Amino acid sequence: MADSARVGGTSVASGVTYAVAAGTEGGPAAPYSPAGVGQAATVGATGRQDKKPAFSDRGSAVDPFAPAVSITSASAAGTTGRATHPGASTASPHGAGAAAPHLAEHRRAAPEQVANALVRGAADEKVTGRGPGSPNRPPQVPRRWRHGRRPPVTARRGGTGGRGSGPARDGSVPHGRGRSCVSTYA
């Protein structure tokens, strides 16, 4: 964990917000990296009816829970390839997506402030079977962002600082003044 904490600490100090997967051991998330990095928004997995699957890590290190069972995403099979994936790594992009509007409206927010806002804005009393010490909160996008309004995005292209409409090659989506939200897993 020391290496992830050191690297994460350097980028966090520069304003990068991380949404990371809680893990897939079915135990406490805190002892593992990157889930145990306190400045990251650690996202646990839920399945149908907002139930925590047995594989999802849990505990006080988890901030919100998000969908992570039977998630259809792009695949390496070509430009139109699709694949369905289970696992906590599919939950962290939901956390990053829910954090993006806060970053858009609070461009100088520190990563810990963004993670706290993600937890404050999460839905209450939704996650069943979550385990001891785990939150009962899936993330949600603020209502004002749900009906067609999109966060303003200025993205780097290959880290060159150019303006574009999509994420950089490293997966980050900068939101002005060097602030980024990155979804990652180990």
Secondary structure, 3 states (H helix, E strand, C coil): CHHHHHHHHHHHHCCEEEEEECCCCCCECCCCCCCCCCCCEEEEEECHHHECCCCCCECCCCCCEEECCCEEEECCCCCCCEEEECCHHHCHHHHHHHHHHHHHHCCCCCHHHHHHHHHHCCCCCCCECCCCCCCCCCCCCCHHHCCCCCCCCCCCCCCCCCCCCCCCCCCCEECCCCCEEEEECC
